[in-house]
């Protein structure tokens, strides 16, 4: 095998490397130009509590009323 520096083939290797880098740069530019990010509509959640939700919250509060239970939870967890 010949040394590419002595036989003059190094020029071909450098041209190949430069060609690959140029192609990578062109693909990067093409993808950044033609692929525009999609803008999504911002979602807004309803934070108002309607009557059925108020009824459910009231039922949960009544169910968790400590007077109805026969046992008492510890004040401190061990």
MDTraj code that builds the backbone (N, CA, C; nanometers):
import mdtraj as md
import numpy as np

residues = "UNK UNK UNK UNK UNK UNK UNK UNK UNK UNK UNK UNK UNK UNK UNK UNK UNK UNK UNK UNK UNK UNK UNK UNK UNK UNK UNK UNK UNK UNK UNK UNK UNK UNK UNK UNK UNK UNK UNK UNK UNK UNK UNK UNK UNK UNK UNK UNK UNK UNK UNK UNK UNK UNK UNK UNK UNK UNK UNK UNK UNK UNK UNK UNK UNK UNK UNK UNK UNK UNK UNK UNK UNK UNK UNK UNK UNK UNK".split()
xyz = np.array([
    [0.0852, -0.1173, 0.0000],
    [0.0000, 0.0000, 0.0000],
    [0.0898, 0.1236, 0.0000],
    [0.0543, 0.2170, -0.0837],
    [0.1340, 0.3388, -0.0979],
    [0.0900, 0.4446, 0.0029],
    [0.1819, 0.5280, 0.0401],
    [0.1525, 0.6397, 0.1276],
    [0.0799, 0.7469, 0.0452],
    [-0.0427, 0.7873, 0.0881],
    [-0.1180, 0.8847, 0.0069],
    [-0.0501, 1.0215, 0.0031],
    [0.0339, 1.0523, 0.1011],
    [0.1027, 1.1813, 0.1001],
    [0.2101, 1.1848, -0.0083],
    [0.2710, 1.0714, -0.0334],
    [0.3781, 1.0665, -0.1335],
    [0.3238, 1.0505, -0.2749],
    [0.2126, 0.9763, -0.2900],
    [0.1617, 0.9498, -0.4247],
    [0.0681, 1.0591, -0.4761],
    [0.0311, 1.1574, -0.3920],
    [-0.0543, 1.2669, -0.4374],
    [-0.2026, 1.2368, -0.4255],
    [-0.2388, 1.1263, -0.3610],
    [-0.3804, 1.0924, -0.3479],
    [-0.4469, 1.1640, -0.2300],
    [-0.3686, 1.2302, -0.1488],
    [-0.4253, 1.3006, -0.0328],
    [-0.5242, 1.4074, -0.0767],
    [-0.5012, 1.4614, -0.1970],
    [-0.5923, 1.5623, -0.2501],
    [-0.7327, 1.5033, -0.2665],
    [-0.7413, 1.3777, -0.3096],
    [-0.8719, 1.3132, -0.3263],
    [-0.9403, 1.2921, -0.1914],
    [-0.8627, 1.2544, -0.0904],
    [-0.9214, 1.2342, 0.0418],
    [-0.9730, 1.3649, 0.1009],
    [-0.8982, 1.4710, 0.0816],
    [-0.9416, 1.6012, 0.1324],
    [-1.0664, 1.6483, 0.0592],
    [-1.0706, 1.6302, -0.0721],
    [-1.1896, 1.6681, -0.1494],
    [-1.3117, 1.5867, -0.1066],
    [-1.2928, 1.4586, -0.0788],
    [-1.4033, 1.3750, -0.0317],
    [-1.4548, 1.4267, 0.1027],
    [-1.3647, 1.4564, 0.1952],
    [-1.4037, 1.5064, 0.3261],
    [-1.4770, 1.6399, 0.3142],
    [-1.4242, 1.7318, 0.2343],
    [-1.4886, 1.8624, 0.2149],
    [-1.6254, 1.8451, 0.1501],
    [-1.6370, 1.7539, 0.0564],
    [-1.7659, 1.7291, -0.0092],
    [-1.8696, 1.6785, 0.0891],
    [-1.8301, 1.5887, 0.1783],
    [-1.9239, 1.5363, 0.2780],
    [-1.9676, 1.6467, 0.3730],
    [-1.8738, 1.7316, 0.4146],
    [-1.9079, 1.8417, 0.5052],
    [-2.0007, 1.9407, 0.4365],
    [-1.9771, 1.9709, 0.3114],
    [-2.0643, 2.0640, 0.2378],
    [-2.2046, 2.0062, 0.2240],
    [-2.2149, 1.8773, 0.1949],
    [-2.3471, 1.8137, 0.1832],
    [-2.4196, 1.8184, 0.3176],
    [-2.3494, 1.7955, 0.4283],
    [-2.4121, 1.8026, 0.5604],
    [-2.4625, 1.9435, 0.5896],
    [-2.3847, 2.0430, 0.5536],
    [-2.4258, 2.1820, 0.5760],
    [-2.5476, 2.2164, 0.4912],
    [-2.5494, 2.1704, 0.3659],
    [-2.6645, 2.1968, 0.2793],
    [-2.7914, 2.1304, 0.3327],
    [-2.7806, 2.0078, 0.3813],
    [-2.8978, 1.9416, 0.4389],
    [-2.9453, 2.0144, 0.5639],
    [-2.8536, 2.0636, 0.6456],
    [-2.8925, 2.1385, 0.7644],
    [-2.9665, 2.2662, 0.7267],
    [-2.9158, 2.3374, 0.6287],
    [-2.9817, 2.4610, 0.5836],
    [-3.1184, 2.4300, 0.5246],
    [-3.1276, 2.3236, 0.4454],
    [-3.2554, 2.2881, 0.3828],
    [-3.3599, 2.2506, 0.4882],
    [-3.3201, 2.1755, 0.5894],
    [-3.4181, 2.1371, 0.6911],
    [-3.4585, 2.2559, 0.7765],
    [-3.3691, 2.3485, 0.8004],
    [-3.4064, 2.4647, 0.8810],
    [-3.4923, 2.5624, 0.8011],
    [-3.4797, 2.5654, 0.6708],
    [-3.5617, 2.6561, 0.5905],
    [-3.7013, 2.6011, 0.5644],
    [-3.7109, 2.4730, 0.5315],
    [-3.8374, 2.4171, 0.4865],
    [-3.9212, 2.3560, 0.5975],
    [-3.8640, 2.3242, 0.7102],
    [-3.9399, 2.2688, 0.8211],
    [-3.9654, 2.3768, 0.9249],
    [-4.0750, 2.4472, 0.9078],
    [-4.1104, 2.5511, 1.0029],
    [-4.1851, 2.4874, 1.1194],
    [-4.1560, 2.5279, 1.2412],
    [-4.2259, 2.4690, 1.3560],
    [-4.3732, 2.5083, 1.3550],
    [-4.4573, 2.4136, 1.3908],
    [-4.6006, 2.4397, 1.3937],
    [-4.6357, 2.5135, 1.5228],
    [-4.7216, 2.6111, 1.5101],
    [-4.7665, 2.6842, 1.6273],
    [-4.8967, 2.6231, 1.6738],
    [-4.8985, 2.5851, 1.7999],
    [-5.0171, 2.5222, 1.8565],
    [-5.0982, 2.6257, 1.9338],
    [-5.2277, 2.6057, 1.9300],
    [-5.3173, 2.6944, 2.0005],
    [-5.3076, 2.6659, 2.1497],
    [-5.2943, 2.7688, 2.2285],
    [-5.2804, 2.7507, 2.3733],
    [-5.4142, 2.7092, 2.4327],
    [-5.4122, 2.6001, 2.5099],
    [-5.5358, 2.5495, 2.5678],
    [-5.5668, 2.6227, 2.6973],
    [-5.6934, 2.6479, 2.7164],
    [-5.7375, 2.7176, 2.8359],
    [-5.8341, 2.6251, 2.9089],
    [-5.8029, 2.5951, 3.0334],
    [-5.8855, 2.5039, 3.1106],
    [-5.9890, 2.5819, 3.1903],
    [-6.1037, 2.5207, 3.2052],
    [-6.2116, 2.5816, 3.2804],
    [-6.1826, 2.5628, 3.4288],
    [-6.1666, 2.6719, 3.5015],
    [-6.1348, 2.6643, 3.6440],
    [-6.2560, 2.6901, 3.7317],
    [-6.3699, 2.7186, 3.6717],
    [-6.4912, 2.7436, 3.7497],
    [-6.5497, 2.6104, 3.7960],
    [-6.6050, 2.6111, 3.9154],
    [-6.6664, 2.4901, 3.9696],
    [-6.8168, 2.5000, 3.9448],
    [-6.8715, 2.3970, 3.8778],
    [-7.0143, 2.3998, 3.8506],
    [-7.0898, 2.3334, 3.9663],
    [-7.2204, 2.3281, 3.9582],
    [-7.3041, 2.2797, 4.0684],
    [-7.2777, 2.1322, 4.1001],
    [-7.2583, 2.0500, 3.9988],
    [-7.2361, 1.9069, 4.0254],
    [-7.1039, 1.8843, 4.0947],
    [-7.0031, 1.9623, 4.0612],
    [-6.8744, 1.9493, 4.1281],
    [-6.8845, 1.9958, 4.2735],
    [-6.9635, 2.1007, 4.2980],
    [-6.9828, 2.1476, 4.4354],
    [-7.0518, 2.0405, 4.5182],
    [-7.1518, 1.9730, 4.4577],
    [-7.2208, 1.8656, 4.5287],
    [-7.1249, 1.7518, 4.5608],
    [-7.0391, 1.7152, 4.4669],
    [-6.9421, 1.6083, 4.4904],
    [-6.8439, 1.6462, 4.5999],
    [-6.7984, 1.7715, 4.6006],
    [-6.7060, 1.8164, 4.7039],
    [-6.7734, 1.8132, 4.8406],
    [-6.9015, 1.8499, 4.8451],
    [-6.9751, 1.8471, 4.9702],
    [-6.9902, 1.7039, 5.0194],
    [-7.0174, 1.6102, 4.9290],
    [-7.0302, 1.4692, 4.9672],
    [-6.8983, 1.4153, 5.0200],
    [-6.7878, 1.4544, 4.9584],
    [-6.6560, 1.4090, 5.0043],
    [-6.6272, 1.4645, 5.1427],
    [-6.6584, 1.5913, 5.1665],
    [-6.6365, 1.6501, 5.2981],
    [-6.7206, 1.5795, 5.4041],
    [-6.8450, 1.5467, 5.3694],
    [-6.9311, 1.4773, 5.4638],
    [-6.8805, 1.3360, 5.4915],
    [-6.8272, 1.2706, 5.3888],
    [-6.7759, 1.1351, 5.4061],
    [-6.6501, 1.1335, 5.4910],
    [-6.5719, 1.2386, 5.4861],
    [-6.4482, 1.2446, 5.5621],
    [-6.4656, 1.3110, 5.6990],
    [-6.5877, 1.3340, 5.7370],
    [-6.6134, 1.3966, 5.8657],
    [-6.5613, 1.3050, 5.9766],
    [-6.4715, 1.3521, 6.0638],
    [-6.4105, 1.2642, 6.1646],
    [-6.5086, 1.2166, 6.2720],
    [-6.6227, 1.2808, 6.2886],
    [-6.7195, 1.2385, 6.3896],
    [-6.7847, 1.1055, 6.3532],
    [-6.7905, 1.0744, 6.2273],
    [-6.8566, 0.9521, 6.1834],
    [-6.7688, 0.8287, 6.2008],
    [-6.6380, 0.8463, 6.2113],
    [-6.5487, 0.7316, 6.2208],
    [-6.5354, 0.6858, 6.3660],
    [-6.5127, 0.5554, 6.3821],
    [-6.4963, 0.4984, 6.5152],
    [-6.3513, 0.4945, 6.5589],
    [-6.2595, 0.5317, 6.4720],
    [-6.1174, 0.5277, 6.5052],
    [-6.0557, 0.6653, 6.4836],
    [-5.9427, 0.6847, 6.5490],
    [-5.8737, 0.8134, 6.5405],
    [-5.7344, 0.7909, 6.4825],
    [-5.6963, 0.8727, 6.3896],
    [-5.5621, 0.8644, 6.3328],
    [-5.4614, 0.9264, 6.4280],
    [-5.3406, 0.8765, 6.4228],
    [-5.2357, 0.9309, 6.5070],
    [-5.1968, 1.0707, 6.4593],
    [-5.1633, 1.1572, 6.5525],
    [-5.1214, 1.2916, 6.5162],
    [-4.9841, 1.2912, 6.4504],
    [-4.9019, 1.1957, 6.4883],
    [-4.7648, 1.1892, 6.4383],
    [-4.7417, 1.0532, 6.3735],
    [-4.6872, 1.0531, 6.2530],
    [-4.6576, 0.9264, 6.1850],
    [-4.5222, 0.8754, 6.2305],
    [-4.5144, 0.7466, 6.2615],
    [-4.3891, 0.6861, 6.3078],
    [-4.3283, 0.5999, 6.2018],
])
top = md.Topology()
chain = top.add_chain()
for i, resn in enumerate(residues, 1):
    res = top.add_residue(resn, chain, resSeq=i)
    for name in ("N", "CA", "C"):
        top.add_atom(name, md.element.get_by_symbol(name[0]), res)
traj = md.Trajectory(xyz[None], top)
